[in-house]
Amino acid sequence: MANGDRKPALWINADIYAPDGIIKRGRILVDGEGRIGDVGGPDTVYGDDIPVFDAEGLKIVPGFIDVHVHGGNGFNAMEGTYEDLDGISRFHARHGTTSFLATTATASNERITKALEAAADAMRRGVSGAELLGIHLEGPFLNVKRSGAQSKDDIRPPDLGEIERFMRSAGQRIKLVTLAPEAEGGREAVRYFAERGVTVSAGHSDATYEQAAEAIAWGVSHTTHHFNGMSPLHHREPGLAGAGLTRPELTTELIADGIHVHPAAVKLLFDVKSPMNVCMITDAVACCGLPDGDYGRVVMTGGRIYLKDGSSLAGSSLTMLQALKNAMSFTGLPMERILPSLTRVPARQIRMDCRKGALEAGKDADFLILDQELNLISTFVAGREAYRSQESGTIIRKLK
């Protein structure tokens, strides 16, 4: 299929990773509207007038949904331009992401507002790679003690007036918000967002276990980059990290790069929470995909990104496809067990599971074609080929 086309097509002979299990030599029908028409086994019969592509020896998996990504390949959501958001969408589509939330950072009101307005505009216009589903407002309502790479000078308590202005600037497109619920005004902010259908995540927070439990009652249902930027687990004070591990109401984000979280702690989180309560993210920043070097406020060495003073990690150089491979290696779990953490869980957490996250009839035709070594062959977004590897032409045969 030519890049940019959205036409009916039938893919056959692939291992299809459907919600109920792997369909060997399966078939997936994509309609002309960018949705999945049907998913079936090798004996499923469809019409004769549909182009057929032979994916023998390949895997078709749901596209990855990244609800926490700041940038990549030199593009930055906080620049507040369409070009940056489109660049992020194209870069991450090359690494398995089919939809994402443009994620902000703590900054002045004016800079955040510009980023929100740009994201809302990009959603209206559409981007050329992974689909922009909405906005993740990370900050500025955080705890200075757990600020990490967030600007300490711009952290401030939640203010409902400012929150309402952010919501208007975003065109009501904020899907996820990270805040410190223990902050003064935290309860009112949590309730405000939750009542409007925004998923509220506790992050960059020094909440005690008891404060985290209170926040759950107010409407918190998610944690931001679990273990990072939060009160740690201690046997006499479990903190927010312990609350995320033990409270079933909380879904936990995870940066599985082996840098932010030790591989053993990655395994612990999957063992304790199960994949259906782990939400894999990249937390990728603008220098993700670029060579090691000095990028102004941050320095990247060996893929590790730190503030220039070395005081904190400052985002990641991770991609979603690499996160999948890392999680499989760290946990020993097969791909089909890990996949929900990159697909169904993020879709559920931002209330998009009616359209996204699984290969089943009626949902958007967002899928990846992988080879046996999990190299990415093609990325499809709503039935449109958003990325094609150089090897795709020799691997995938068009039968008619």
C-alpha positions in Angstrom: 0.0 0.0 0.0 1.3 3.4 -0.9 2.2 5.7 2.1 -0.8 7.9 2.9 -3.5 5.6 1.3 -6.5 4.6 3.2 -8.2 1.8 1.2 -9.9 -1.5 2.0 -7.4 -4.3 2.4 -7.1 -7.9 3.6 -4.1 -9.1 5.4 -3.7 -12.9 5.6 -1.3 -15.6 7.0 -0.1 -13.5 9.9 0.0 -14.3 13.6 -2.6 -11.8 14.9 -2.5 -10.7 18.5 -6.2 -10.5 19.2 -7.7 -9.8 22.7 -8.5 -13.4 23.3 -5.2 -14.9 22.1 -3.0 -15.3 19.1 -4.7 -16.3 15.9 -2.3 -18.4 13.8 -2.3 -17.7 10.1 -5.1 -15.2 10.8 -6.8 -12.6 8.6 -7.6 -9.0 9.4 -9.9 -6.9 7.2 -9.5 -3.2 7.1 -12.4 -1.1 5.7 -12.1 2.1 3.7 -13.0 4.2 6.7 -9.9 3.4 8.7 -11.5 0.8 10.9 -11.1 -2.9 11.4 -13.9 -4.7 9.5 -13.2 -8.2 10.9 -10.5 -10.4 12.4 -10.7 -14.2 11.8 -8.8 -17.4 11.2 -7.3 -18.9 8.0 -10.7 -20.2 6.8 -12.5 -16.8 7.0 -13.8 -15.8 3.6 -14.2 -12.3 2.4 -15.1 -10.6 -0.9 -13.1 -11.0 -4.1 -12.7 -7.3 -4.8 -10.4 -6.5 -1.9 -6.6 -6.1 -2.3 -4.9 -9.0 -0.4 -1.5 -8.8 1.3 0.4 -11.9 2.4 2.0 -11.5 5.8 3.3 -15.0 6.1 5.8 -15.3 8.9 4.9 -11.9 10.3 3.1 -10.7 13.4 0.3 -8.1 13.5 -0.2 -6.5 16.9 -2.2 -3.5 18.1 -0.6 -0.1 17.8 1.1 1.3 20.9 -0.5 4.2 22.7 1.9 6.5 24.5 0.1 8.7 27.1 3.3 10.4 28.4 5.7 11.7 25.7 7.3 15.2 25.5 9.2 14.9 22.2 11.6 13.2 20.0 14.0 13.7 17.1 14.5 17.3 18.1 10.8 18.1 18.4 9.3 19.3 21.6 5.7 19.6 22.6 6.5 22.7 24.7 7.6 24.7 21.7 3.9 25.2 21.0 4.1 24.8 17.2 2.3 22.5 14.8 5.6 21.5 13.2 6.9 20.2 16.5 3.8 18.1 17.2 3.7 16.7 13.7 7.4 15.9 14.0 6.8 14.0 17.3 4.0 12.1 15.6 6.2 11.1 12.6 9.2 10.1 14.7 7.3 7.9 17.2 5.3 6.2 14.4 8.6 4.9 13.2 9.0 3.1 16.5 5.5 1.6 16.9 3.4 4.4 18.4 0.1 4.8 16.7 -1.4 7.4 19.0 -0.2 9.6 21.8 -0.9 12.5 24.2 1.2 15.6 23.8 2.7 16.1 27.2 3.5 19.4 28.7 6.0 20.4 31.4 6.1 22.8 34.3 6.5 26.3 32.9 5.0 29.8 33.0 1.3 30.2 32.5 2.0 31.8 29.1 4.2 28.9 27.8 1.9 26.2 29.0 -1.1 28.0 27.4 0.8 28.2 24.1 1.6 24.5 24.2 -2.1 23.7 24.9 -3.4 25.9 22.1 -0.9 24.3 19.7 -2.0 20.8 20.6 -5.6 21.6 20.2 -4.9 23.1 16.8 -2.9 20.1 15.7 -5.8 17.8 16.7 -8.1 19.8 14.5 -5.7 19.8 11.6 -4.5 16.3 12.1 -0.9 15.1 12.1 0.9 12.9 9.6 2.3 10.1 11.9 0.8 8.7 15.1 -2.6 10.2 15.9 -2.7 13.0 18.5 -5.4 11.9 20.9 -5.2 14.7 23.4 -3.0 16.3 26.0 -1.3 15.2 29.2 -0.9 18.2 31.5 2.2 17.3 33.6 2.5 20.1 36.1 2.7 22.8 37.1 0.8 21.6 40.3 3.6 19.5 41.7 5.7 19.1 44.9 9.0 20.9 44.7 10.6 18.1 46.9 9.9 15.6 44.0 10.3 18.0 41.1 13.0 15.9 39.3 13.7 17.8 36.0 10.6 20.0 36.3 11.2 23.7 36.7 11.2 24.3 40.5 10.7 28.1 39.9 7.4 27.4 38.1 5.9 24.9 40.4 2.8 26.3 42.1 -0.3 25.1 44.1 -3.4 24.2 42.1 -5.6 27.2 41.3 -9.1 26.5 39.9 -9.0 29.7 37.9 -5.8 28.8 36.2 -7.0 25.2 35.7 -10.2 26.5 34.0 -8.1 28.7 31.7 -5.9 25.7 30.8 -9.0 23.7 30.0 -10.3 26.4 27.7 -7.0 26.9 26.0 -6.8 23.1 25.4 -10.3 23.1 23.9 -11.3 20.6 26.6 -8.8 18.1 25.1 -6.8 17.4 28.3 -7.1 13.6 28.9 -4.7 13.1 31.7 -3.2 15.4 34.4 -0.3 14.8 36.7 -0.4 16.7 40.0 0.7 16.3 43.6 -2.6 15.7 45.5 -1.1 16.5 48.9 -0.5 20.1 47.8 -2.7 22.9 49.1 -5.8 22.9 46.9 -5.0 19.4 45.7 -8.4 17.9 46.7 -10.3 20.6 44.8 -8.1 20.2 41.7 -8.5 16.4 41.7 -12.2 16.6 42.0 -12.5 19.3 39.3 -10.6 17.2 36.8 -12.2 13.9 37.7 -15.7 15.3 37.4 -14.9 16.4 33.9 -13.6 13.0 32.7 -9.9 13.8 33.0 -7.8 11.0 34.4 -6.0 12.2 37.4 -2.5 10.9 38.1 -0.4 11.3 41.3 3.1 12.2 40.3 6.0 14.4 41.3 4.4 13.9 44.7 5.7 13.4 48.2 2.3 12.0 49.4 2.3 9.6 52.3 0.5 6.3 52.0 -2.5 7.8 53.9 -2.5 10.9 51.7 -2.5 8.7 48.6 -5.4 6.8 50.0 -7.3 10.0 50.5 -6.5 11.1 47.0 -7.9 7.9 45.6 -11.2 8.7 47.3 -11.2 12.1 45.6 -10.6 10.6 42.2 -6.9 9.8 41.6 -6.7 6.6 39.5 -3.2 6.6 38.0 0.4 7.2 39.0 3.0 9.0 36.8 6.2 7.2 35.9 5.9 4.9 38.9 8.9 4.8 41.4 10.2 8.0 39.8 9.4 11.5 41.2 7.5 10.2 44.2 7.8 9.3 47.9 9.5 5.9 47.9 8.5 2.6 49.4 9.7 2.2 53.0 8.6 -0.6 55.3 7.3 1.9 57.9 6.0 4.5 55.4 5.0 2.9 52.1 4.6 6.3 50.4 3.1 6.8 47.0 5.3 4.1 45.6 3.7 1.6 48.0 0.2 2.9 47.4 0.7 2.2 43.7 1.8 -1.3 44.4 -0.9 -2.2 46.8 -4.0 -0.2 45.8 -6.0 -1.8 43.0 -7.6 1.5 42.1 -4.3 2.8 40.8 -2.8 2.0 37.4 0.9 2.6 37.4 2.9 4.2 34.6 6.3 2.6 33.9 9.4 3.7 32.0 11.0 0.4 31.2 14.3 1.6 29.9 16.4 -0.1 32.6 17.6 3.4 33.7 14.7 5.0 35.4 13.6 1.7 37.0 15.9 -1.3 37.7 15.0 -4.4 35.7 14.2 -6.2 39.0 11.7 -3.4 40.0 10.1 -3.6 36.5 9.5 -7.3 37.2 8.2 -6.6 40.6 5.7 -4.1 39.3 4.4 -6.6 36.7 4.3 -9.4 39.2 2.4 -7.4 41.8 0.1 -5.3 39.5 -0.3 -7.6 36.5 0.1 -6.2 33.0 -3.5 -5.0 33.0 -2.6 -2.4 35.7 0.8 -1.3 34.2 0.7 1.5 31.7 3.9 1.6 29.7 5.2 5.0 28.6 8.3 6.5 27.1 8.5 9.9 28.8 10.7 10.6 25.7 12.1 14.2 25.3 13.3 16.1 22.3 16.7 14.6 22.1 15.3 11.1 21.9 16.5 9.7 18.6 19.4 12.1 18.3 23.1 11.4 19.0 24.6 11.8 22.5 25.5 15.3 23.3 24.8 18.6 25.0 21.3 19.8 24.4 21.3 23.0 26.5 19.5 22.3 29.7 20.2 18.5 29.4 23.0 16.2 28.4 22.6 12.8 26.9 25.2 10.2 27.3 24.7 6.5 26.3 21.0 7.2 26.0 20.8 8.5 29.5 19.5 12.0 29.8 20.3 14.2 32.8 20.0 17.8 33.8 23.4 19.5 33.1 24.2 19.7 36.8 23.6 15.9 37.1 21.0 16.4 39.8 18.2 14.4 38.1 17.2 12.3 35.1 15.4 14.5 32.6 13.2 12.3 30.6 14.2 9.3 28.4 15.4 8.3 25.0 13.1 5.3 25.0 10.7 4.3 22.3 7.5 2.2 22.8 8.9 -0.8 20.7 12.1 -0.8 22.7 10.0 -0.6 25.9 8.1 -3.8 24.9 11.4 -5.6 24.2 12.9 -4.5 27.5 9.8 -5.5 29.5 9.9 -9.0 27.9 13.5 -9.3 28.8 13.2 -8.0 32.4 10.1 -10.0 33.3 10.5 -13.2 31.2 6.9 -12.8 30.1 5.9 -13.5 26.4 4.9 -10.6 24.2 1.2 -11.4 24.4 1.3 -10.9 28.2 3.1 -7.6 27.9 1.1 -6.1 25.0 -1.9 -4.9 27.0 0.4 -2.5 28.9 1.1 -0.7 25.7 -2.3 -0.9 24.1 -5.5 -1.8 26.1 -4.4 -0.2 29.4 -3.4 3.2 28.1 -6.6 3.3 25.9 -8.6 2.5 29.0 -6.9 5.1 31.2 -7.7 7.9 28.8 -11.2 6.6 28.1 -10.4 5.8 24.5 -10.9 2.0 24.7 -14.1 2.3 22.6 -11.8 3.1 19.6 -8.3 2.1 20.5 -6.1 -0.6 22.0 -7.2 -3.9 20.5 -7.5 -5.7 17.1 -11.3 -6.2 17.0 -14.1 -5.3 14.6 -15.2 -1.6 14.8 -12.1 -0.2 16.3 -9.6 2.0 14.5 -7.2 0.1 12.2 -4.1 1.0 14.3 -1.7 -1.9 14.0 1.9 -2.8 13.6 3.5 -5.5 11.4 6.5 -7.1 13.0 8.9 -9.8 11.9 9.9 -12.7 14.1 12.7 -10.7 15.8 10.2 -7.9 16.5 11.7 -5.5 14.0 9.0 -3.0 12.8 8.0 -3.5 9.2 5.0 -1.1 9.0 2.9 1.1 11.1 -0.7 1.7 10.2 -2.8 4.5 11.8 -6.5 4.3 11.1 -5.8 2.1 8.0 -3.1 4.5 6.7 0.5 3.4 6.4 2.3 6.0 8.5 5.7 4.2 8.4 7.2 1.5 6.2 10.7 0.0 6.6 13.0 -0.5 3.7 12.6 -4.2 4.1 8.8 -4.2 3.8 8.8 -4.6 0.0 10.7 -7.8 0.1 8.8 -9.3 3.0 5.1 -8.5 2.3 3.7 -9.8 -1.0 0.6 -8.3 -2.6 -1.4 -11.2 -3.9 -4.0 -9.2 -5.8 
